[in-house]
Amino acid sequence: MDRTDPLARFQLNAEEAVLLIIDVQEKLMAAMEERERLYRNTRILLTAARELHIPVVVTEQYPQGLGGTVPEVAELLPADRLLLVKGSFDAARDGLLPALEGLGRRSVLVCGTETHVCVYQTTRSLLEHGYRAFPVEDAICSRAPRNYQSGLALMDRMGACVLTTEGAAFDLLKVSGTPAFKAVSKALK
């Protein structure tokens, strides 16, 4: 990233990116009206991650009570993903920061649930520790629309770059006509 360019913080580059999937778990997702939207868009992000060699980090909040990552997402997770089991709402309190340091990447695409709790608190910590956070608004959800909107607004005001799945995918891809572009375009249909 060119630190002299004030717009560089808004640009996603595959070689600097990590995909973070927060708490897309069975019992949590059963309460989310927008779960199908989240599943579809998370799957698109996972396709982009696979094609562009972007590491994936998955968190699960208290999995013995809330279940594991839903099959709709789990079936596309790469074998080398990092899984963080957490008790804190903020994943940074439960090993996320050392995991990201180990990957050596500073841009984090954030998706998952719930927007105003775990996604918001984790995004806040990412920004606080100098990471560039990219919450993907159509791959995030909350049980209540007001909580969803509040979480997105707070992350935007804090300096996160809130964007859509398609916006993120095409920014990562940069060009058309590549095998990665074809795979992601197919997933978008």
C-alpha positions, 0 to 999 in steps of 0.5 A, spaced: 500 500 500 502 506 498 502 510 504 502 517 501 496 516 497 490 518 501 485 513 497 490 507 498 486 505 504 480 504 500 483 499 495 483 492 496 489 488 494 489 480 494 496 479 496 494 484 502 488 481 504 485 476 509 477 474 509 475 474 516 468 470 517 465 471 524 460 466 528 456 464 522 454 458 526 448 454 526 444 457 532 445 464 531 443 464 524 437 460 525 435 467 528 437 471 522 432 473 517 437 475 512 441 468 513 440 466 505 443 473 503 449 472 508 450 465 506 450 467 498 455 472 499 460 469 504 460 463 499 462 468 493 467 471 498 470 464 499 470 463 491 474 469 491 479 467 496 480 461 493 481 463 486 486 469 489 490 465 494 487 469 500 487 466 507 481 465 511 480 466 518 473 463 521 471 465 528 466 461 532 463 463 539 462 458 544 461 452 539 458 447 544 452 452 545 451 455 538 454 450 534 459 450 528 459 454 522 453 452 518 454 447 512 452 452 507 459 456 508 463 450 511 463 446 505 467 452 501 472 453 507 479 451 505 482 446 509 488 451 511 483 456 514 484 458 521 479 457 526 479 461 532 474 459 538 472 465 542 468 467 548 469 474 547 465 478 542 471 481 540 475 476 536 481 480 537 481 478 545 481 471 543 487 470 538 485 474 532 491 479 532 496 474 533 493 470 527 493 476 523 500 478 524 502 471 522 499 471 516 503 478 515 497 481 511 494 488 513 487 488 510 481 484 513 475 483 509 469 482 515 463 478 514 458 474 519 454 476 525 452 480 528 453 486 525 452 491 532 456 486 536 461 481 534 462 484 527 462 491 530 467 490 536 472 486 532 472 491 526 473 497 532 479 493 534 482 491 527 482 499 526 485 500 533 491 496 531 492 499 524 489 494 520 484 496 514 478 493 515 473 492 510 466 490 512 462 487 507 455 489 508 451 484 504 455 479 508 453 481 515 447 481 518 443 482 525 437 479 528 434 486 528 434 491 522 436 497 526 441 493 530 444 492 523 444 499 520 447 502 527 453 497 526 454 499 519 454 506 521 458 506 527 464 502 523 463 507 517 464 513 522 470 509 525 474 509 518 472 502 516 471 501 508 464 498 508 463 495 501 458 490 498 460 483 496 461 485 488 465 491 490 470 487 494 470 481 489 472 486 483 476 490 487 480 484 489 480 481 481 482 488 478 482 485 471 477 481 467 479 475 463 483 471 468 481 464 470 479 467 477 475 473 474 471 467 470 470 463 477 468 469 481 463 471 475 460 465 475 459 465 483 456 472 482 450 469 477 
